[in-house]
């Protein structure tokens, strides 16, 4: 009886929202589960540190990193990402008909959008889980930042280590990685 109810509820959700394009049902479920796992951190701030690169010339190396799971709706999470005193960045995760969308919103101090903003992409249709999702660059990103057309962002929640990871690779090479300590909210 419970399985029948669950199947009917899932079918109803698909009918209301439409199927995600090119996404299998398990991929959609893992993306939604990832979204819900991240949403559990709502209202909390976490300190982080750059793990890669270790080059002192990199603008984020040696700076205090803070992620704040600040705004949590049914379809959208907004996570301001602070680098030292720079508060211009917000990560946005949105559940769409096409799948889980990850974007970077960059703003000036007065709130106006930076000329390089709204880049990212949809979660990959394979290889994701309730604790890890990979986001290849979309066509908007490739047009906005041509050298970033091969970017893949990985977000991961490691419950055992109590860590959140933000990882960027380009051309299959590591470009940036930071870990945030989920065991000690700020």
C-alpha positions as CSV (number, residue, x, y, z in Angstrom):
1,X,0.0,0.0,0.0
2,X,2.8,2.5,0.9
3,X,4.7,1.7,-2.2
4,X,1.6,2.3,-4.3
5,X,1.0,5.6,-2.6
6,X,4.7,6.6,-3.2
7,X,4.5,5.7,-6.9
8,X,1.3,7.7,-7.3
9,X,2.9,10.7,-5.5
10,X,6.0,10.5,-7.8
11,X,3.8,10.2,-10.9
12,X,1.8,13.2,-9.7
13,X,5.0,15.2,-9.2
14,X,6.2,14.4,-12.7
15,X,2.8,15.4,-14.1
16,X,2.9,18.7,-12.3
17,X,6.5,19.6,-12.9
18,X,7.2,17.8,-16.1
19,X,10.1,15.4,-16.6
20,X,13.6,16.7,-16.5
21,X,15.0,16.8,-20.0
22,X,17.6,14.1,-20.6
23,X,17.5,13.1,-16.9
24,X,16.7,9.6,-15.6
25,X,14.4,9.2,-12.6
26,X,17.4,8.2,-10.4
27,X,19.4,11.2,-11.5
28,X,16.4,13.5,-10.7
29,X,15.9,11.9,-7.3
30,X,19.6,12.2,-6.4
31,X,19.6,15.8,-7.4
32,X,16.5,16.5,-5.3
33,X,18.1,14.6,-2.4
34,X,21.3,16.6,-2.7
35,X,19.2,19.8,-2.6
36,X,17.4,18.6,0.5
37,X,20.6,17.6,2.2
38,X,22.1,21.0,1.6
39,X,18.8,22.7,2.7
40,X,19.3,21.0,6.1
41,X,22.1,23.5,6.7
42,X,19.8,26.5,6.2
43,X,20.5,29.5,8.4
44,X,24.1,28.3,9.2
45,X,27.5,29.8,8.3
46,X,30.6,27.7,8.0
47,X,34.3,28.6,7.8
48,X,36.4,27.1,5.1
49,X,39.9,27.0,3.7
50,X,41.5,26.6,0.3
51,X,43.0,23.2,-0.2
52,X,44.1,23.7,-3.8
53,X,45.9,25.6,-5.2
54,X,48.4,26.5,-2.6
55,X,50.0,29.2,-4.7
56,X,50.1,32.4,-2.6
57,X,49.3,34.5,-5.7
58,X,45.8,33.0,-6.0
59,X,43.2,35.5,-4.9
60,X,41.5,33.1,-2.5
61,X,44.5,31.4,-0.9
62,X,45.1,32.5,2.7
63,X,41.8,34.4,2.9
64,X,39.0,33.5,5.3
65,X,36.3,31.7,3.4
66,X,32.7,31.6,4.7
67,X,29.7,30.0,3.2
68,X,26.3,30.9,4.5
69,X,23.2,28.8,3.6
70,X,21.1,31.9,3.9
71,X,17.9,31.6,1.8
72,X,16.1,28.3,1.5
73,X,13.0,27.9,-0.5
74,X,11.3,24.8,-2.0
75,X,13.0,25.3,-5.3
76,X,16.0,27.6,-4.6
77,X,18.9,27.9,-2.2
78,X,21.1,31.0,-2.0
79,X,24.5,30.6,-0.4
80,X,26.6,33.7,-0.1
81,X,30.3,32.9,-0.4
82,X,32.6,35.4,1.3
83,X,36.3,35.6,0.5
84,X,37.9,37.7,3.2
85,X,36.1,41.1,3.1
86,X,34.8,40.4,-0.4
87,X,31.1,39.6,-0.2
88,X,30.3,39.8,-3.9
89,X,29.6,36.1,-4.5
90,X,26.5,34.0,-4.0
91,X,26.0,30.4,-5.1
92,X,22.5,29.6,-6.3
93,X,21.0,26.1,-6.6
94,X,17.7,25.9,-8.3
95,X,15.5,22.8,-8.9
96,X,14.2,23.3,-12.5
97,X,12.3,21.1,-14.9
98,X,15.7,20.4,-16.6
99,X,17.4,19.3,-13.3
100,X,19.4,20.9,-10.5
101,X,21.0,24.2,-11.7
102,X,24.1,25.7,-10.1
103,X,24.9,29.3,-10.8
104,X,27.4,31.9,-9.5
105,X,25.9,35.3,-8.9
106,X,28.5,38.2,-8.7
107,X,27.4,41.6,-7.5
108,X,29.0,45.0,-6.9
109,X,28.7,46.6,-3.5
110,X,25.7,48.6,-4.7
111,X,23.9,45.4,-5.6
112,X,24.2,45.7,-9.4
113,X,25.3,42.6,-11.3
114,X,29.0,42.2,-12.3
115,X,29.6,41.8,-16.0
116,X,30.8,38.2,-15.2
117,X,27.8,36.7,-13.4
118,X,25.3,33.9,-13.7
119,X,27.7,31.3,-14.8
120,X,27.5,27.6,-14.0
121,X,25.4,24.7,-15.3
122,X,23.0,21.8,-14.8
123,X,23.9,18.8,-12.7
124,X,25.3,16.0,-14.8
125,X,22.8,13.3,-15.6
126,X,25.0,10.5,-14.3
127,X,27.4,10.0,-11.4
128,X,25.5,12.2,-8.9
129,X,24.3,11.2,-5.5
130,X,22.4,12.7,-2.5
131,X,25.9,13.8,-1.3
132,X,27.7,14.8,-4.5
133,X,26.7,16.6,-7.7
134,X,28.8,17.7,-10.7
135,X,27.9,20.7,-12.8
136,X,29.4,21.0,-16.2
137,X,29.5,24.5,-17.7
138,X,26.5,25.4,-19.8
139,X,26.4,27.3,-23.1
140,X,25.8,30.7,-21.3
141,X,29.0,30.1,-19.3
142,X,30.9,29.2,-22.5
143,X,29.7,32.4,-24.2
144,X,30.4,34.6,-21.1
145,X,33.8,33.1,-20.2
146,X,35.1,31.2,-23.3
147,X,38.1,29.7,-21.4
148,X,35.6,28.2,-18.9
149,X,33.7,26.1,-21.4
150,X,35.2,22.9,-20.0
151,X,34.6,23.9,-16.3
152,X,33.0,21.3,-14.0
153,X,32.0,22.3,-10.5
154,X,31.6,19.6,-7.9
155,X,29.7,20.2,-4.7
156,X,29.9,17.5,-2.0
157,X,28.6,17.0,1.5
158,X,30.6,14.5,3.5
159,X,28.5,13.6,6.5
160,X,31.3,11.4,8.0
161,X,33.9,14.1,7.9
162,X,31.4,16.9,8.5
163,X,32.7,18.8,5.5
164,X,31.3,20.6,2.5
165,X,33.5,20.7,-0.6
166,X,33.5,23.2,-3.5
167,X,35.7,22.0,-6.3
168,X,36.4,23.4,-9.8
169,X,38.2,21.7,-12.6
170,X,38.9,23.0,-16.1
171,X,40.2,20.8,-18.9
172,X,40.1,17.9,-16.5
173,X,42.7,19.6,-14.3
174,X,42.1,20.8,-10.7
175,X,41.7,24.6,-10.6
176,X,40.3,25.3,-7.1
177,X,39.1,23.4,-4.1
178,X,37.9,24.5,-0.7
179,X,36.5,22.6,2.3
180,X,34.1,24.0,4.9
181,X,33.8,22.6,8.4
182,X,30.2,21.6,9.0
183,X,30.9,20.5,12.6
184,X,31.4,24.1,13.8
185,X,28.8,26.6,12.5
186,X,29.8,30.2,13.0
